Amino acid sequence: MPLYEYSCSSCGHTWEENRSIDDPPTQFCPRCRLKTAHRLISKSSFVLKGSGWARDGYTINSKGGKA
């Protein structure tokens, strides 16, 4: 299950939740219990590394060109 980051616009509390992709976003803050929670857009930690990947994510053949 994906890990989502949330923030409350009323009290400023931020937290993370494991939720299914099919679940609706959380609306209530666990600290102040108000319906002011919203999901944050976080930077992904997924990075392709190694000699077989170019910066744009496409593979490179042995001659240095794109496959």
PQR file of N, CA, C, O and H, with PARSE charges and radii, in Angstrom:
ATOM      1  N   MET A   1       0.841  -1.182   0.000 -0.4000 1.5000
ATOM      2  CA  MET A   1       0.000   0.000   0.000 -0.0000 2.0000
ATOM      3  C   MET A   1       0.887   1.247   0.000  0.5500 1.7000
ATOM      4  O   MET A   1       1.935   1.275   0.645 -0.5500 1.4000
ATOM      5  N   PRO A   2       0.456   2.272  -0.728 -0.5600 1.5000
ATOM      6  CA  PRO A   2       1.234   3.511  -0.771  0.2800 2.0000
ATOM      7  C   PRO A   2       1.176   4.276   0.547  0.5500 1.7000
ATOM      8  O   PRO A   2       0.215   4.173   1.309 -0.5500 1.4000
ATOM      9  N   LEU A   3       2.213   5.029   0.784 -0.4000 1.5000
ATOM     10  CA  LEU A   3       2.302   5.875   1.964 -0.0000 2.0000
ATOM     11  C   LEU A   3       2.004   7.304   1.530  0.5500 1.7000
ATOM     12  O   LEU A   3       2.699   7.848   0.671 -0.5500 1.4000
ATOM     13  H   LEU A   3       2.994   5.113   0.165  0.4000 1.0000
ATOM     14  N   TYR A   4       0.976   7.916   2.116 -0.4000 1.5000
ATOM     15  CA  TYR A   4       0.575   9.274   1.765 -0.0000 2.0000
ATOM     16  C   TYR A   4       0.884  10.211   2.922  0.5500 1.7000
ATOM     17  O   TYR A   4       0.783   9.827   4.088 -0.5500 1.4000
ATOM     18  H   TYR A   4       0.411   7.474   2.813  0.4000 1.0000
ATOM     19  N   GLU A   5       1.260  11.443   2.594 -0.4000 1.5000
ATOM     20  CA  GLU A   5       1.548  12.461   3.594 -0.0000 2.0000
ATOM     21  C   GLU A   5       0.387  13.459   3.611  0.5500 1.7000
ATOM     22  O   GLU A   5      -0.072  13.913   2.563 -0.5500 1.4000
ATOM     23  H   GLU A   5       1.342  11.755   1.647  0.4000 1.0000
ATOM     24  N   TYR A   6      -0.073  13.787   4.807 -0.4000 1.5000
ATOM     25  CA  TYR A   6      -1.195  14.706   4.987 -0.0000 2.0000
ATOM     26  C   TYR A   6      -0.795  15.866   5.884  0.5500 1.7000
ATOM     27  O   TYR A   6       0.146  15.767   6.672 -0.5500 1.4000
ATOM     28  H   TYR A   6       0.300  13.418   5.659  0.4000 1.0000
ATOM     29  N   SER A   7      -1.526  16.971   5.750 -0.4000 1.5000
ATOM     30  CA  SER A   7      -1.332  18.134   6.603 -0.0000 2.0000
ATOM     31  C   SER A   7      -2.699  18.722   6.945  0.5500 1.7000
ATOM     32  O   SER A   7      -3.634  18.654   6.147 -0.5500 1.4000
ATOM     33  H   SER A   7      -2.290  17.052   5.110  0.4000 1.0000
ATOM     34  N   CYS A   8      -2.800  19.294   8.132 -0.4000 1.5000
ATOM     35  CA  CYS A   8      -4.039  19.942   8.570 -0.0000 2.0000
ATOM     36  C   CYS A   8      -3.867  21.451   8.426  0.5500 1.7000
ATOM     37  O   CYS A   8      -2.909  22.026   8.941 -0.5500 1.4000
ATOM     38  H   CYS A   8      -2.040  19.349   8.780  0.4000 1.0000
ATOM     39  N   SER A   9      -4.795  22.080   7.726 -0.4000 1.5000
ATOM     40  CA  SER A   9      -4.708  23.532   7.539 -0.0000 2.0000
ATOM     41  C   SER A   9      -5.166  24.307   8.780  0.5500 1.7000
ATOM     42  O   SER A   9      -4.941  25.514   8.861 -0.5500 1.4000
ATOM     43  H   SER A   9      -5.573  21.613   7.308  0.4000 1.0000
ATOM     44  N   SER A  10      -5.797  23.642   9.737 -0.4000 1.5000
ATOM     45  CA  SER A  10      -6.237  24.321  10.965 -0.0000 2.0000
ATOM     46  C   SER A  10      -5.143  24.360  12.027  0.5500 1.7000
ATOM     47  O   SER A  10      -4.819  25.428  12.547 -0.5500 1.4000
ATOM     48  H   SER A  10      -5.980  22.661   9.672  0.4000 1.0000
ATOM     49  N   CYS A  11      -4.572  23.196  12.351 -0.4000 1.5000
ATOM     50  CA  CYS A  11      -3.593  23.144  13.442 -0.0000 2.0000
ATOM     51  C   CYS A  11      -2.155  22.962  12.966  0.5500 1.7000
ATOM     52  O   CYS A  11      -1.228  23.064  13.769 -0.5500 1.4000
ATOM     53  H   CYS A  11      -4.835  22.329  11.929  0.4000 1.0000
ATOM     54  N   GLY A  12      -1.946  22.690  11.654 -0.4000 1.5000
ATOM     55  CA  GLY A  12      -0.595  22.550  11.118 -0.0000 2.0000
ATOM     56  C   GLY A  12       0.032  21.185  11.319  0.5500 1.7000
ATOM     57  O   GLY A  12       1.193  20.986  10.959 -0.5500 1.4000
ATOM     58  H   GLY A  12      -2.699  22.607  11.001  0.4000 1.0000
ATOM     59  N   HIS A  13      -0.695  20.250  11.877 -0.4000 1.5000
ATOM     60  CA  HIS A  13      -0.170  18.900  12.112 -0.0000 2.0000
ATOM     61  C   HIS A  13       0.069  18.186  10.769  0.5500 1.7000
ATOM     62  O   HIS A  13      -0.775  18.250   9.875 -0.5500 1.4000
ATOM     63  H   HIS A  13      -1.638  20.411  12.169  0.4000 1.0000
ATOM     64  N   THR A  14       1.209  17.513  10.633 -0.4000 1.5000
ATOM     65  CA  THR A  14       1.483  16.696   9.447 -0.0000 2.0000
ATOM     66  C   THR A  14       1.705  15.260   9.892  0.5500 1.7000
ATOM     67  O   THR A  14       2.266  15.018  10.960 -0.5500 1.4000
ATOM     68  H   THR A  14       1.894  17.461  11.360  0.4000 1.0000
ATOM     69  N   TRP A  15       1.264  14.300   9.072 -0.4000 1.5000
ATOM     70  CA  TRP A  15       1.388  12.886   9.394 -0.0000 2.0000
ATOM     71  C   TRP A  15       1.368  12.077   8.113  0.5500 1.7000
ATOM     72  O   TRP A  15       1.040  12.590   7.043 -0.5500 1.4000
ATOM     73  H   TRP A  15       0.808  14.497   8.204  0.4000 1.0000
ATOM     74  N   GLU A  16       1.723  10.808   8.231 -0.4000 1.5000
ATOM     75  CA  GLU A  16       1.728   9.878   7.107 -0.0000 2.0000
ATOM     76  C   GLU A  16       0.749   8.753   7.383  0.5500 1.7000
ATOM     77  O   GLU A  16       0.555   8.348   8.529 -0.5500 1.4000
ATOM     78  H   GLU A  16       1.990  10.391   9.099  0.4000 1.0000
ATOM     79  N   GLU A  17       0.129   8.246   6.307 -0.4000 1.5000
ATOM     80  CA  GLU A  17      -0.808   7.125   6.428 -0.0000 2.0000
ATOM     81  C   GLU A  17      -0.596   6.158   5.277  0.5500 1.7000
ATOM     82  O   GLU A  17      -0.375   6.569   4.138 -0.5500 1.4000
ATOM     83  H   GLU A  17       0.287   8.575   5.376  0.4000 1.0000
ATOM     84  N   ASN A  18      -0.665   4.858   5.588 -0.4000 1.5000
ATOM     85  CA  ASN A  18      -0.710   3.819   4.556 -0.0000 2.0000
ATOM     86  C   ASN A  18      -2.164   3.666   4.149  0.5500 1.7000
ATOM     87  O   ASN A  18      -3.016   3.320   4.968 -0.5500 1.4000
ATOM     88  H   ASN A  18      -0.845   4.524   6.513  0.4000 1.0000
ATOM     89  N   ARG A  19      -2.440   3.925   2.879 -0.4000 1.5000
ATOM     90  CA  ARG A  19      -3.809   3.819   2.386 -0.0000 2.0000
ATOM     91  C   ARG A  19      -3.798   3.131   1.037  0.5500 1.7000
ATOM     92  O   ARG A  19      -2.839   3.249   0.275 -0.5500 1.4000
ATOM     93  H   ARG A  19      -1.748   4.206   2.214  0.4000 1.0000
ATOM     94  N   SER A  20      -4.855   2.423   0.751 -0.4000 1.5000
ATOM     95  CA  SER A  20      -5.010   1.794  -0.555 -0.0000 2.0000
ATOM     96  C   SER A  20      -5.254   2.876  -1.604  0.5500 1.7000
ATOM     97  O   SER A  20      -5.772   3.946  -1.284 -0.5500 1.4000
ATOM     98  H   SER A  20      -5.634   2.328   1.370  0.4000 1.0000
ATOM     99  N   ILE A  21      -4.888   2.605  -2.840 -0.4000 1.5000
ATOM    100  CA  ILE A  21      -5.115   3.551  -3.923 -0.0000 2.0000
ATOM    101  C   ILE A  21      -6.610   3.801  -4.106  0.5500 1.7000
ATOM    102  O   ILE A  21      -7.016   4.894  -4.500 -0.5500 1.4000
ATOM    103  H   ILE A  21      -4.467   1.736  -3.100  0.4000 1.0000
ATOM    104  N   ASP A  22      -7.428   2.790  -3.822 -0.4000 1.5000
ATOM    105  CA  ASP A  22      -8.878   2.902  -3.981 -0.0000 2.0000
ATOM    106  C   ASP A  22      -9.562   3.673  -2.856  0.5500 1.7000
ATOM    107  O   ASP A  22     -10.701   4.110  -3.023 -0.5500 1.4000
ATOM    108  H   ASP A  22      -7.099   1.901  -3.502  0.4000 1.0000
ATOM    109  N   ASP A  23      -8.893   3.852  -1.709 -0.4000 1.5000
ATOM    110  CA  ASP A  23      -9.486   4.560  -0.575 -0.0000 2.0000
ATOM    111  C   ASP A  23      -9.571   6.056  -0.863  0.5500 1.7000
ATOM    112  O   ASP A  23      -8.671   6.616  -1.490 -0.5500 1.4000
ATOM    113  H   ASP A  23      -7.968   3.497  -1.573  0.4000 1.0000
ATOM    114  N   PRO A  24     -10.645   6.711  -0.413 -0.5600 1.5000
ATOM    115  CA  PRO A  24     -10.698   8.170  -0.559  0.2800 2.0000
ATOM    116  C   PRO A  24      -9.678   8.825   0.372  0.5500 1.7000
ATOM    117  O   PRO A  24      -9.305   8.232   1.384 -0.5500 1.4000
ATOM    118  N   PRO A  25      -9.224  10.031   0.050 -0.5600 1.5000
ATOM    119  CA  PRO A  25      -8.251  10.709   0.918  0.2800 2.0000
ATOM    120  C   PRO A  25      -8.825  10.980   2.304  0.5500 1.7000
ATOM    121  O   PRO A  25     -10.031  11.179   2.457 -0.5500 1.4000
ATOM    122  N   THR A  26      -7.966  10.987   3.301 -0.4000 1.5000
ATOM    123  CA  THR A  26      -8.366  11.326   4.663 -0.0000 2.0000
ATOM    124  C   THR A  26      -8.805  12.781   4.704  0.5500 1.7000
ATOM    125  O   THR A  26      -8.162  13.640   4.100 -0.5500 1.4000
ATOM    126  H   THR A  26      -6.987  10.826   3.177  0.4000 1.0000
ATOM    127  N   GLN A  27      -9.893  13.065   5.409 -0.4000 1.5000
ATOM    128  CA  GLN A  27     -10.387  14.440   5.515 -0.0000 2.0000
ATOM    129  C   GLN A  27     -10.250  14.999   6.924  0.5500 1.7000
ATOM    130  O   GLN A  27     -10.209  16.215   7.110 -0.5500 1.4000
ATOM    131  H   GLN A  27     -10.415  12.368   5.900  0.4000 1.0000
ATOM    132  N   PHE A  28     -10.179  14.108   7.927 -0.4000 1.5000
ATOM    133  CA  PHE A  28     -10.161  14.555   9.317 -0.0000 2.0000
ATOM    134  C   PHE A  28      -8.754  14.463   9.899  0.5500 1.7000
ATOM    135  O   PHE A  28      -8.056  13.467   9.708 -0.5500 1.4000
ATOM    136  H   PHE A  28     -10.213  13.120   7.776  0.4000 1.0000
ATOM    137  N   CYS A  29      -8.352  15.505  10.605 -0.4000 1.5000
ATOM    138  CA  CYS A  29      -7.058  15.542  11.279 -0.0000 2.0000
ATOM    139  C   CYS A  29      -7.128  14.697  12.552  0.5500 1.7000
ATOM    140  O   CYS A  29      -8.080  14.834  13.320 -0.5500 1.4000
ATOM    141  H   CYS A  29      -8.919  16.314  10.760  0.4000 1.0000
ATOM    142  N   PRO A  30      -6.133  13.817  12.795 -0.5600 1.5000
ATOM    143  CA  PRO A  30      -6.169  12.995  14.010  0.2800 2.0000
ATOM    144  C   PRO A  30      -5.890  13.800  15.289  0.5500 1.7000
ATOM    145  O   PRO A  30      -6.220  13.339  16.381 -0.5500 1.4000
ATOM    146  N   ARG A  31      -5.297  14.977  15.174 -0.4000 1.5000
ATOM    147  CA  ARG A  31      -4.994  15.784  16.362 -0.0000 2.0000
ATOM    148  C   ARG A  31      -6.171  16.671  16.772  0.5500 1.7000
ATOM    149  O   ARG A  31      -6.631  16.601  17.911 -0.5500 1.4000
ATOM    150  H   ARG A  31      -5.030  15.352  14.286  0.4000 1.0000
ATOM    151  N   CYS A  32      -6.665  17.514  15.839 -0.4000 1.5000
ATOM    152  CA  CYS A  32      -7.729  18.454  16.206 -0.0000 2.0000
ATOM    153  C   CYS A  32      -9.127  17.961  15.821  0.5500 1.7000
ATOM    154  O   CYS A  32     -10.128  18.560  16.214 -0.5500 1.4000
ATOM    155  H   CYS A  32      -6.291  17.571  14.913  0.4000 1.0000
ATOM    156  N   ARG A  33      -9.194  16.867  15.052 -0.4000 1.5000
ATOM    157  CA  ARG A  33     -10.448  16.216  14.644 -0.0000 2.0000
ATOM    158  C   ARG A  33     -11.342  17.080  13.740  0.5500 1.7000
ATOM    159  O   ARG A  33     -12.536  16.808  13.606 -0.5500 1.4000
ATOM    160  H   ARG A  33      -8.381  16.381  14.732  0.4000 1.0000
ATOM    161  N   LEU A  34     -10.767  18.115  13.123 -0.4000 1.5000
ATOM    162  CA  LEU A  34     -11.531  18.941  12.197 -0.0000 2.0000
ATOM    163  C   LEU A  34     -11.387  18.391  10.774  0.5500 1.7000
ATOM    164  O   LEU A  34     -10.439  17.668  10.468 -0.5500 1.4000
ATOM    165  H   LEU A  34      -9.798  18.336  13.231  0.4000 1.0000
ATOM    166  N   LYS A  35     -12.325  18.739   9.928 -0.4000 1.5000
ATOM    167  CA  LYS A  35     -12.331  18.247   8.548 -0.0000 2.0000
ATOM    168  C   LYS A  35     -11.517  19.203   7.657  0.5500 1.7000
ATOM    169  O   LYS A  35     -12.029  19.746   6.679 -0.5500 1.4000
ATOM    170  H   LYS A  35     -13.096  19.326  10.176  0.4000 1.0000
ATOM    171  N   THR A  36     -10.238  19.393   8.020 -0.4000 1.5000
ATOM    172  CA  THR A  36      -9.376  20.329   7.288 -0.0000 2.0000
ATOM    173  C   THR A  36      -8.079  19.682   6.827  0.5500 1.7000
ATOM    174  O   THR A  36      -7.100  20.382   6.568 -0.5500 1.4000
ATOM    175  H   THR A  36      -9.822  18.951   8.814  0.4000 1.0000
ATOM    176  N   ALA A  37      -8.054  18.365   6.720 -0.4000 1.5000
ATOM    177  CA  ALA A  37      -6.851  17.659   6.272 -0.0000 2.0000
ATOM    178  C   ALA A  37      -6.793  17.630   4.750  0.5500 1.7000
ATOM    179  O   ALA A  37      -7.820  17.527   4.080 -0.5500 1.4000
ATOM    180  H   ALA A  37      -8.849  17.796   6.931  0.4000 1.0000
ATOM    181  N   HIS A  38      -5.590  17.722   4.217 -0.4000 1.5000
ATOM    182  CA  HIS A  38      -5.399  17.601   2.773 -0.0000 2.0000
ATOM    183  C   HIS A  38      -4.102  16.844   2.495  0.5500 1.7000
ATOM    184  O   HIS A  38      -3.140  16.913   3.260 -0.5500 1.4000
ATOM    185  H   HIS A  38      -4.755  17.807   4.762  0.4000 1.0000
ATOM    186  N   ARG A  39      -4.109  16.134   1.399 -0.4000 1.5000
ATOM    187  CA  ARG A  39      -2.961  15.317   1.022 -0.0000 2.0000
ATOM    188  C   ARG A  39      -1.880  16.201   0.409  0.5500 1.7000
ATOM    189  O   ARG A  39      -2.174  17.076  -0.405 -0.5500 1.4000
ATOM    190  H   ARG A  39      -4.891  16.077   0.778  0.4000 1.0000
ATOM    191  N   LEU A  40      -0.636  15.970   0.801 -0.4000 1.5000
ATOM    192  CA  LEU A  40       0.498  16.717   0.266 -0.0000 2.0000
ATOM    193  C   LEU A  40       1.106  15.959  -0.904  0.5500 1.7000
ATOM    194  O   LEU A  40       1.022  14.733  -0.968 -0.5500 1.4000
ATOM    195  H   LEU A  40      -0.397  15.259   1.462  0.4000 1.0000
ATOM    196  N   ILE A  41       1.709  16.680  -1.814 -0.4000 1.5000
ATOM    197  CA  ILE A  41       2.433  16.063  -2.918 -0.0000 2.0000
ATOM    198  C   ILE A  41       3.893  16.003  -2.506  0.5500 1.7000
ATOM    199  O   ILE A  41       4.533  17.037  -2.314 -0.5500 1.4000
ATOM    200  H   ILE A  41       1.777  17.676  -1.762  0.4000 1.0000
ATOM    201  N   SER A  42       4.417  14.800  -2.372 -0.4000 1.5000
ATOM    202  CA  SER A  42       5.773  14.598  -1.902 -0.0000 2.0000
ATOM    203  C   SER A  42       6.669  14.135  -3.036  0.5500 1.7000
ATOM    204  O   SER A  42       6.202  13.548  -4.012 -0.5500 1.4000
ATOM    205  H   SER A  42       3.897  13.960  -2.528  0.4000 1.0000
ATOM    206  N   LYS A  43       7.947  14.402  -2.902 -0.4000 1.5000
ATOM    207  CA  LYS A  43       8.919  13.938  -3.877 -0.0000 2.0000
ATOM    208  C   LYS A  43       9.115  12.438  -3.693  0.5500 1.7000
ATOM    209  O   LYS A  43       9.266  11.954  -2.571 -0.5500 1.4000
ATOM    210  H   LYS A  43       8.326  14.878  -2.109  0.4000 1.0000
ATOM    211  N   SER A  44       9.113  11.725  -4.780 -0.4000 1.5000
ATOM    212  CA  SER A  44       9.286  10.274  -4.734 -0.0000 2.0000
ATOM    213  C   SER A  44      10.740   9.919  -4.463  0.5500 1.7000
ATOM    214  O   SER A  44      11.645  10.651  -4.866 -0.5500 1.4000
ATOM    215  H   SER A  44       8.991  12.118  -5.692  0.4000 1.0000
ATOM    216  N   SER A  45      10.966   8.818  -3.793 -0.4000 1.5000
ATOM    217  CA  SER A  45      12.329   8.359  -3.536 -0.0000 2.0000
ATOM    218  C   SER A  45      12.775   7.343  -4.578  0.5500 1.7000
ATOM    219  O   SER A  45      13.861   6.775  -4.454 -0.5500 1.4000
ATOM    220  H   SER A  45      10.231   8.224  -3.466  0.4000 1.0000
ATOM    221  N   PHE A  46      11.960   7.102  -5.602 -0.4000 1.5000
ATOM    222  CA  PHE A  46      12.279   6.142  -6.643 -0.0000 2.0000
ATOM    223  C   PHE A  46      13.264   6.767  -7.629  0.5500 1.7000
ATOM    224  O   PHE A  46      12.954   7.777  -8.261 -0.5500 1.4000
ATOM    225  H   PHE A  46      11.078   7.563  -5.703  0.4000 1.0000
ATOM    226  N   VAL A  47      14.449   6.169  -7.762 -0.4000 1.5000
ATOM    227  CA  VAL A  47      15.482   6.673  -8.659 -0.0000 2.0000
ATOM    228  C   VAL A  47      16.064   5.502  -9.435  0.5500 1.7000
ATOM    229  O   VAL A  47      16.390   4.468  -8.852 -0.5500 1.4000
ATOM    230  H   VAL A  47      14.700   5.349  -7.248  0.4000 1.0000
ATOM    231  N   LEU A  48      16.193   5.660 -10.736 -0.4000 1.5000
ATOM    232  CA  LEU A  48      16.838   4.649 -11.567 -0.0000 2.0000
ATOM    233  C   LEU A  48      18.330   4.953 -11.603  0.5500 1.7000
ATOM    234  O   LEU A  48      18.735   6.049 -11.992 -0.5500 1.4000
ATOM    235  H   LEU A  48      15.928   6.501 -11.209  0.4000 1.0000
ATOM    236  N   LYS A  49      19.147   3.985 -11.198 -0.4000 1.5000
ATOM    237  CA  LYS A  49      20.594   4.183 -11.163 -0.0000 2.0000
ATOM    238  C   LYS A  49      21.277   3.097 -11.975  0.5500 1.7000
ATOM    239  O   LYS A  49      20.703   2.038 -12.227 -0.5500 1.4000
ATOM    240  H   LYS A  49      18.818   3.094 -10.882  0.4000 1.0000
ATOM    241  N   GLY A  50      22.486   3.368 -12.373 -0.4000 1.5000
ATOM    242  CA  GLY A  50      23.274   2.390 -13.108 -0.0000 2.0000
ATOM    243  C   GLY A  50      23.595   2.884 -14.505  0.5500 1.7000
ATOM    244  O   GLY A  50      23.080   3.913 -14.941 -0.5500 1.4000
ATOM    245  H   GLY A  50      22.953   4.228 -12.168  0.4000 1.0000
ATOM    246  N   SER A  51      24.438   2.158 -15.197 -0.4000 1.5000
ATOM    247  CA  SER A  51      24.888   2.588 -16.514 -0.0000 2.0000
ATOM    248  C   SER A  51      23.848   2.340 -17.599  0.5500 1.7000
ATOM    249  O   SER A  51      24.007   2.841 -18.713 -0.5500 1.4000
ATOM    250  H   SER A  51      24.856   1.322 -14.843  0.4000 1.0000
ATOM    251  N   GLY A  52      22.806   1.597 -17.318 -0.4000 1.5000
ATOM    252  CA  GLY A  52      21.808   1.267 -18.328 -0.0000 2.0000
ATOM    253  C   GLY A  52      20.681   2.267 -18.455  0.5500 1.7000
ATOM    254  O   GLY A  52      19.754   2.042 -19.233 -0.5500 1.4000
ATOM    255  H   GLY A  52      22.677   1.191 -16.413  0.4000 1.0000
ATOM    256  N   TRP A  53      20.727   3.379 -17.709 -0.4000 1.5000
ATOM    257  CA  TRP A  53      19.623   4.348 -17.735 -0.0000 2.0000
ATOM    258  C   TRP A  53      20.151   5.744 -18.024  0.5500 1.7000
ATOM    259  O   TRP A  53      21.156   6.171 -17.456 -0.5500 1.4000
ATOM    260  H   TRP A  53      21.481   3.563 -17.078  0.4000 1.0000
ATOM    261  N   ALA A  54      19.476   6.436 -18.897 -0.4000 1.5000
ATOM    262  CA  ALA A  54      19.806   7.836 -19.171 -0.0000 2.0000
ATOM    263  C   ALA A  54      19.036   8.718 -18.191  0.5500 1.7000
ATOM    264  O   ALA A  54      18.181   8.223 -17.457 -0.5500 1.4000
ATOM    265  H   ALA A  54      18.660   6.089 -19.358  0.4000 1.0000
ATOM    266  N   ARG A  55      19.319   9.984 -18.172 -0.4000 1.5000
ATOM    267  CA  ARG A  55      18.650  10.892 -17.232 -0.0000 2.0000
ATOM    268  C   ARG A  55      17.151  10.965 -17.470  0.5500 1.7000
ATOM    269  O   ARG A  55      16.386  11.191 -16.532 -0.5500 1.4000
ATOM    270  H   ARG A  55      20.014  10.387 -18.769  0.4000 1.0000
ATOM    271  N   ASP A  56      16.722  10.774 -18.717 -0.4000 1.5000
ATOM    272  CA  ASP A  56      15.298  10.868 -19.003 -0.0000 2.0000
ATOM    273  C   ASP A  56      14.568   9.544 -18.782  0.5500 1.7000
ATOM    274  O   ASP A  56      13.365   9.458 -19.026 -0.5500 1.4000
ATOM    275  H   ASP A  56      17.343  10.590 -19.479  0.4000 1.0000
ATOM    276  N   GLY A  57      15.281   8.510 -18.323 -0.4000 1.5000
ATOM    277  CA  GLY A  57      14.641   7.253 -17.968 -0.0000 2.0000
ATOM    278  C   GLY A  57      14.620   6.197 -19.052  0.5500 1.7000
ATOM    279  O   GLY A  57      14.114   5.098 -18.826 -0.5500 1.4000
ATOM    280  H   GLY A  57      16.259   8.580 -18.125  0.4000 1.0000
ATOM    281  N   TYR A  58      15.159   6.499 -20.229 -0.4000 1.5000
ATOM    282  CA  TYR A  58      15.182   5.517 -21.307 -0.0000 2.0000
ATOM    283  C   TYR A  58      16.507   4.755 -21.272  0.5500 1.7000
ATOM    284  O   TYR A  58      17.524   5.280 -20.818 -0.5500 1.4000
ATOM    285  H   TYR A  58      15.570   7.392 -20.413  0.4000 1.0000
ATOM    286  N   THR A  59      16.484   3.544 -21.745 -0.4000 1.5000
ATOM    287  CA  THR A  59      17.707   2.738 -21.763 -0.0000 2.0000
ATOM    288  C   THR A  59      18.651   3.227 -22.858  0.5500 1.7000
ATOM    289  O   THR A  59      18.226   3.827 -23.846 -0.5500 1.4000
ATOM    290  H   THR A  59      15.658   3.118 -22.114  0.4000 1.0000
ATOM    291  N   ILE A  60      19.914   2.962 -22.665 -0.4000 1.5000
ATOM    292  CA  ILE A  60      20.941   3.312 -23.637 -0.0000 2.0000
ATOM    293  C   ILE A  60      21.566   2.032 -24.138  0.5500 1.7000
ATOM    294  O   ILE A  60      21.906   1.156 -23.343 -0.5500 1.4000
ATOM    295  H   ILE A  60      20.259   2.474 -21.863  0.4000 1.0000
ATOM    296  N   ASN A  61      21.724   1.909 -25.444 -0.4000 1.5000
ATOM    297  CA  ASN A  61      22.367   0.703 -25.974 -0.0000 2.0000
ATOM    298  C   ASN A  61      23.879   0.798 -25.809  0.5500 1.7000
ATOM    299  O   ASN A  61      24.384   1.827 -25.360 -0.5500 1.4000
ATOM    300  H   ASN A  61      21.448   2.621 -26.089  0.4000 1.0000
ATOM    301  N   SER A  62      24.598  -0.239 -26.160 -0.4000 1.5000
ATOM    302  CA  SER A  62      26.046  -0.297 -25.937 -0.0000 2.0000
ATOM    303  C   SER A  62      26.815   0.721 -26.759  0.5500 1.7000
ATOM    304  O   SER A  62      27.969   1.006 -26.436 -0.5500 1.4000
ATOM    305  H   SER A  62      24.188  -1.075 -26.525  0.4000 1.0000
ATOM    306  N   LYS A  63      26.227   1.281 -27.809 -0.4000 1.5000
ATOM    307  CA  LYS A  63      26.910   2.269 -28.636 -0.0000 2.0000
ATOM    308  C   LYS A  63      26.665   3.702 -28.149  0.5500 1.7000
ATOM    309  O   LYS A  63      27.152   4.654 -28.759 -0.5500 1.4000
ATOM    310  H   LYS A  63      25.290   1.050 -28.071  0.4000 1.0000
ATOM    311  N   GLY A  64      25.939   3.851 -27.092 -0.4000 1.5000
ATOM    312  CA  GLY A  64      25.703   5.173 -26.522 -0.0000 2.0000
ATOM    313  C   GLY A  64      24.421   5.839 -26.993  0.5500 1.7000
ATOM    314  O   GLY A  64      24.084   6.930 -26.532 -0.5500 1.4000
ATOM    315  H   GLY A  64      25.543   3.078 -26.597  0.4000 1.0000
ATOM    316  N   GLY A  65      23.698   5.190 -27.914 -0.4000 1.5000
ATOM    317  CA  GLY A  65      22.442   5.761 -28.391 -0.0000 2.0000
ATOM    318  C   GLY A  65      21.269   5.164 -27.661  0.5500 1.7000
ATOM    319  O   GLY A  65      21.408   4.179 -26.936 -0.5500 1.4000
ATOM    320  H   GLY A  65      23.972   4.304 -28.288  0.4000 1.0000
ATOM    321  N   LYS A  66      20.123   5.754 -27.852 -0.4000 1.5000
ATOM    322  CA  LYS A  66      18.925   5.221 -27.205 -0.0000 2.0000
ATOM    323  C   LYS A  66      18.447   3.970 -27.916  0.5500 1.7000
ATOM    324  O   LYS A  66      18.505   3.870 -29.142 -0.5500 1.4000
ATOM    325  H   LYS A  66      20.010   6.554 -28.441  0.4000 1.0000
ATOM    326  N   ALA A  67      17.977   3.028 -27.133 -0.4000 1.5000
ATOM    327  CA  ALA A  67      17.506   1.749 -27.690 -0.0000 2.0000
ATOM    328  C   ALA A  67      16.116   1.878 -28.243  0.5500 1.7000
ATOM    329  O   ALA A  67      15.560   0.904 -28.751 -0.5500 1.4000
ATOM    330  H   ALA A  67      17.930   3.109 -26.138  0.4000 1.0000
TER
END
